[in-house]
């Protein structure tokens, strides 16, 4: 069975306190590693989300636009990246937070390889819930739906079920546990996932907040509010779309531009920073296309 794989690894993980799900460890390996193993045999694989370290050679990366726009937008970004490097009849769509997902992938493959005439297969958990982020879909059909949705209301914050609604998809019962995912620390504990990152991430967030306060005080800007997550998100887009050193350079220039706008009375602090970061994000996102012209 010829297929490509789109692995979704870019959510906010709000209920985990911002700890990135792909980096959580189960049975000695990260959840992203388990997802990559479940996609073994794919002609091409793309990971959609912040570019992780130590990806296996040949694994592609992409980022949904705007960042944190949801899984439907992430699927579109992954398909776009795959279309540049590899074509396959089927596309495996897989969230990276299911440590036992390989068993589910095999069940889907077995169903489609048995000769079923459909535009894909979607996992159904033992309690009857459909799981669109564990599915194998006809690539052409998926691209068609992405194109139509993009031309209409767009895919940002859109439902994956809505994206897939018109596809003739088989509902496949998958083995118990294969769709168990990690949304909360209670889920992590139930699955036996290492919680080491929880304390580490909290410490990092606290350090960033303290450092931000110290810088603002040093520059006598105590009244200024800085959205640390937004600044880091823009830096991430620049690092991914341009080169890694572009991240600090981009945020410096955006901050400088915001300060200039504020200084001449063009906008207040919040509006100036929001506009500067938004422009920086857009230019960074468009950089590869402008370089190709």
C-alpha positions as CSV (number, residue, x, y, z in Angstrom):
1,X,0.0,0.0,0.0
2,X,1.5,3.3,-1.1
3,X,0.9,6.2,1.3
4,X,2.3,9.4,2.7
5,X,1.9,10.5,6.3
6,X,0.9,13.8,7.9
7,X,1.7,13.8,11.6
8,X,0.1,16.7,13.6
9,X,2.4,18.0,16.3
10,X,1.5,21.7,16.7
11,X,-1.3,22.2,19.2
12,X,-1.1,24.6,22.2
13,X,-1.4,21.7,24.8
14,X,-3.3,24.2,27.0
15,X,-4.5,21.5,29.4
16,X,-0.9,20.3,29.8
17,X,0.2,23.8,30.8
18,X,1.9,24.3,27.4
19,X,4.1,21.3,27.7
20,X,4.6,20.1,24.1
21,X,3.0,16.7,23.5
22,X,5.5,15.5,20.9
23,X,8.3,15.7,23.6
24,X,6.4,13.6,26.2
25,X,8.0,10.2,26.8
26,X,6.4,6.8,26.9
27,X,8.3,3.6,27.2
28,X,11.6,5.4,26.7
29,X,10.7,7.2,23.5
30,X,8.9,10.5,22.7
31,X,5.3,10.5,21.5
32,X,6.5,11.9,18.2
33,X,8.9,8.9,17.9
34,X,5.9,6.6,18.5
35,X,3.9,8.4,15.8
36,X,6.8,8.2,13.3
37,X,7.1,4.5,14.0
38,X,3.4,4.0,13.4
39,X,3.9,5.7,10.0
40,X,6.7,3.3,9.1
41,X,6.4,2.3,5.4
42,X,5.2,5.7,4.2
43,X,6.8,7.0,1.1
44,X,7.1,10.5,2.7
45,X,6.4,11.8,6.1
46,X,5.8,15.4,7.2
47,X,5.6,16.6,10.8
48,X,3.3,19.7,11.1
49,X,4.3,21.9,14.1
50,X,7.3,23.6,15.7
51,X,10.3,22.0,14.1
52,X,11.6,19.4,16.6
53,X,15.2,18.5,17.1
54,X,16.7,15.2,15.9
55,X,14.1,14.3,13.3
56,X,15.1,11.2,11.3
57,X,16.7,12.1,8.0
58,X,14.3,12.7,5.3
59,X,11.3,13.6,7.5
60,X,9.8,16.9,6.3
61,X,8.4,19.7,8.4
62,X,5.6,22.2,7.9
63,X,3.7,24.7,10.0
64,X,0.0,25.6,9.8
65,X,-0.9,29.2,9.0
66,X,-1.7,31.0,11.1
67,X,0.2,29.2,13.9
68,X,-2.2,27.3,16.2
69,X,-4.9,27.5,13.6
70,X,-6.0,23.9,14.4
71,X,-5.8,20.5,12.9
72,X,-7.7,21.1,9.7
73,X,-5.2,23.9,8.8
74,X,-2.4,21.6,9.8
75,X,-3.6,18.9,7.5
76,X,-3.6,21.4,4.6
77,X,-0.1,22.5,5.4
78,X,1.1,18.9,5.5
79,X,-0.5,18.1,2.2
80,X,1.0,21.2,0.6
81,X,4.5,20.2,1.8
82,X,4.1,16.6,0.6
83,X,2.9,17.7,-2.8
84,X,6.3,19.2,-3.4
85,X,8.2,16.0,-2.8
86,X,6.1,12.9,-3.2
87,X,2.8,11.7,-4.6
88,X,1.0,8.7,-3.1
89,X,-2.6,7.5,-3.5
90,X,-3.3,7.5,0.3
91,X,-2.4,9.9,3.1
92,X,-2.2,8.8,6.7
93,X,-3.3,11.6,9.0
94,X,-2.1,11.0,12.6
95,X,-2.1,13.0,15.8
96,X,1.1,12.6,17.7
97,X,-0.4,12.1,21.2
98,X,-1.5,8.5,21.0
99,X,1.3,6.2,22.2
100,X,-0.4,2.9,21.1
101,X,-1.6,4.2,17.7
102,X,0.5,1.8,15.6
103,X,-2.2,-1.0,16.2
104,X,-4.9,1.4,14.9
105,X,-2.9,2.3,11.8
106,X,-2.4,-1.4,11.0
107,X,-6.2,-2.0,11.3
108,X,-6.9,0.8,8.8
109,X,-4.3,-0.4,6.4
110,X,-5.7,-4.0,6.6
111,X,-9.2,-2.7,5.8
112,X,-8.1,-0.7,2.7
113,X,-5.7,-3.3,1.5
114,X,-8.6,-5.8,1.5
115,X,-9.9,-4.0,-1.5
116,X,-12.6,-1.8,0.0
117,X,-13.9,0.8,-2.4
118,X,-13.9,4.0,-0.4
119,X,-12.1,7.4,-0.2
120,X,-10.5,6.4,3.1
121,X,-10.8,4.7,6.5
122,X,-11.3,6.4,9.8
123,X,-10.7,4.9,13.2
124,X,-13.6,4.2,15.6
125,X,-12.7,3.7,19.2
126,X,-14.3,0.8,21.3
127,X,-16.7,3.3,22.8
128,X,-18.0,4.3,19.4
129,X,-16.3,7.6,18.9
130,X,-14.9,8.4,15.4
131,X,-11.3,9.6,15.4
132,X,-10.5,11.6,12.3
133,X,-6.9,12.2,13.4
134,X,-6.3,8.5,13.0
135,X,-7.3,8.0,9.4
136,X,-6.1,7.1,6.0
137,X,-7.6,9.2,3.2
138,X,-7.5,9.3,-0.6
139,X,-4.9,12.0,-1.3
140,X,-6.7,13.5,-4.3
141,X,-10.0,13.6,-2.5
142,X,-8.4,15.2,0.6
143,X,-6.6,17.8,-1.6
144,X,-10.0,18.6,-3.3
145,X,-11.7,19.2,0.0
146,X,-8.8,21.3,1.3
147,X,-8.9,23.4,-1.8
148,X,-12.6,24.0,-1.6
149,X,-12.5,24.8,2.1
150,X,-9.6,27.2,1.5
151,X,-11.5,29.0,-1.2
152,X,-14.5,29.3,1.0
153,X,-14.5,30.1,4.7
154,X,-10.9,28.9,5.2
155,X,-9.5,26.2,7.4
156,X,-8.3,28.3,10.4
157,X,-10.1,26.9,13.6
158,X,-12.3,24.7,11.4
159,X,-13.5,21.3,12.3
160,X,-11.7,18.2,10.8
161,X,-15.1,16.5,10.6
162,X,-16.3,19.3,8.5
163,X,-13.3,19.0,6.2
164,X,-13.9,15.3,5.8
165,X,-17.7,15.4,5.7
166,X,-18.2,14.7,2.0
167,X,-15.7,11.9,1.8
168,X,-16.9,8.3,1.5
169,X,-15.0,7.0,4.4
170,X,-15.1,3.6,6.1
171,X,-15.6,3.5,9.8
172,X,-13.1,0.9,11.2
173,X,-13.1,-0.5,14.7
174,X,-9.6,-0.3,16.0
175,X,-8.0,-2.3,18.9
176,X,-8.7,-1.1,22.4
177,X,-6.2,1.5,23.6
178,X,-4.9,2.5,20.1
179,X,-6.8,5.8,20.2
180,X,-6.1,6.7,23.8
181,X,-4.6,10.2,23.7
182,X,-3.0,12.7,26.1
183,X,-4.9,15.9,26.7
184,X,-4.3,16.3,30.4
185,X,-1.8,15.2,33.0
186,X,-4.4,12.8,34.3
187,X,-4.4,11.1,30.8
188,X,-0.6,11.1,30.9
189,X,-0.6,9.4,34.3
190,X,-3.2,6.8,33.3
191,X,-1.0,5.9,30.2
192,X,2.2,5.7,32.2
193,X,3.8,8.7,30.4
194,X,6.8,10.3,32.0
195,X,5.8,13.6,33.7
196,X,9.4,14.9,33.9
197,X,8.7,17.6,31.4
198,X,5.9,19.1,33.5
199,X,8.2,20.5,36.1
200,X,10.8,21.4,33.5
201,X,8.3,23.4,31.4
202,X,6.9,25.2,34.4
203,X,10.4,26.2,35.4
204,X,11.0,27.5,31.9
205,X,7.8,29.5,31.8
206,X,8.6,31.0,35.1
207,X,12.1,31.9,34.0
208,X,10.9,33.6,30.8
209,X,8.3,35.6,32.7
210,X,10.9,36.7,35.3
211,X,13.4,37.6,32.5
212,X,10.8,39.5,30.7
213,X,9.9,41.5,33.8
214,X,13.6,42.2,34.4
215,X,14.2,43.5,30.9
216,X,11.1,45.7,31.0
217,X,12.2,47.2,34.3
218,X,15.8,47.8,33.0
219,X,14.4,49.7,30.0
220,X,11.9,51.5,32.2
221,X,9.0,49.9,30.4
222,X,7.1,48.4,33.4
223,X,3.7,49.4,31.9
224,X,4.2,47.5,28.7
225,X,2.5,44.1,28.3
226,X,4.5,41.5,26.3
227,X,2.7,38.4,24.8
228,X,5.6,36.0,25.2
229,X,3.8,33.2,23.4
230,X,3.1,35.4,20.4
231,X,6.7,36.6,20.2
232,X,8.0,33.0,20.4
233,X,5.5,32.0,17.7
234,X,6.7,34.6,15.3
235,X,10.3,33.6,16.1
236,X,9.3,30.0,15.3
237,X,7.9,30.9,11.9
238,X,11.0,32.9,11.0
239,X,13.3,30.0,12.1
240,X,11.3,27.5,10.1
241,X,10.7,29.6,6.9
242,X,14.1,31.4,6.7
243,X,16.9,30.0,8.8
244,X,17.2,29.5,12.6
245,X,19.2,32.7,13.3
246,X,16.4,34.7,11.6
247,X,14.3,34.1,14.8
248,X,16.1,36.6,17.1
249,X,16.8,39.0,14.3
250,X,13.1,39.0,13.3
251,X,11.8,39.7,16.8
252,X,14.4,42.4,17.4
253,X,13.4,44.3,14.2
254,X,9.7,43.8,14.9
255,X,10.2,45.2,18.4
256,X,12.3,48.1,17.1
257,X,9.5,48.9,14.5
258,X,6.9,48.8,17.2
259,X,8.9,51.2,19.4
260,X,9.3,53.6,16.5
261,X,5.6,53.5,15.8
262,X,4.8,54.2,19.4
263,X,7.4,56.9,19.6
264,X,5.8,59.0,16.8
265,X,2.3,58.5,18.1
266,X,1.3,56.2,15.3
267,X,-0.2,53.6,17.7
268,X,-0.4,52.7,21.3
269,X,1.9,50.0,22.7
270,X,-0.4,47.0,22.2
271,X,-1.5,48.0,18.7
272,X,2.1,48.8,17.6
273,X,3.5,45.5,18.8
274,X,0.6,43.5,17.4
275,X,1.0,45.1,14.0
276,X,4.7,44.6,13.9
277,X,4.6,41.0,14.9
278,X,1.8,40.3,12.4
279,X,3.8,41.9,9.6
280,X,6.9,40.0,10.6
281,X,5.0,36.7,10.7
282,X,3.5,37.3,7.2
283,X,6.9,38.3,5.6
284,X,8.6,35.2,7.2
285,X,5.8,32.9,6.0
286,X,6.1,34.3,2.4
287,X,9.9,34.3,2.3
288,X,10.4,30.9,0.6
289,X,7.9,31.9,-2.2
290,X,9.6,35.3,-2.7
291,X,13.0,33.7,-2.9
292,X,11.8,31.3,-5.6
293,X,10.6,34.1,-7.9
